[in-house]
């Protein structure tokens, strides 16, 4: 006889941050997510996901970018900068792999299930702070895309991508794209 599975227990103790969302707000989250963002569940539940982003503008930009993908496939994943909201590291940015599934493709932000994994990247401060566009380009570079592919994905010219890529290379003192990716991931 099969033993009954306690899915709530699995959610609470998953090795990645997990969130159940409704209209881009946090309905439930697990302990791993709370530790990652430095905030107790009581302070996160009911909040917009925007509190986890470096800026509201970035929250809106990513929301617009993911909507057609969620409409088409029902799921979405990327690497992006997120922001710690509490504890001794409040306001600190970090690279995060985010994966999600819309419960309704026709209204992708209506309800979803999301996972968050801290990629352990270097915490950016001072002169290393990236602009929102540099963060978007860096996330695409980490996916292994060419400048032309990144330009198409972000709806900008490949020459603009090359300018942002060059700035990233300078900020991270990277001589090659492979070295840049390594530094973005490993710090």
Secondary structure, DSSP 8 states (H G I E B T S, - for coil): ------HHHHHHT-SSEEEEEETTEEEEE-HHHHHHHT--HHHHTT-BGGGGSS-HHHHHHHHHHHHHHHHHHSEEEEEEEEE--SGGGTT-EEEEEEEEEES-GGGTTTEEEEEEEE-------GGG---HHHHHHHHHHHTT--HHHHHHHHTS-HHHHHHHHHHHHHHTT-SSHHHHHHHHHH-
